[in-house]
Amino acid sequence: MCPGISFGIPNIELPLALLLFHFNWNLPAGHVLDMEEAMGLTATRKNHLWLVATPIKKCLNLLSKLHNLDNMFSLDSNKV
């Protein structure tokens, strides 16, 4: 087993949970879910999964505040 897995799994669980919680996930218009698998040692998708993320309305206010916070701390090229 990979020695970094005990560090990696917790570091991916929280961002994934936040994405699932704050967005509705849908297939693009006119697309159907393709469950075909490619042949190989492991079961992988034959085609990539394409989804459209739509922010949940109750979270829009929070997302706009995070965007403003990001702008507040971003570096301006004129200031050094």
Summary of the structure (lengths in Angstrom):
residues: 80
radius of gyration: 18.8
end to end distance: 45.5
largest distance: 54.1
contacts: 126
relative contact order: 0.13
helix: 44%
strand: 15%
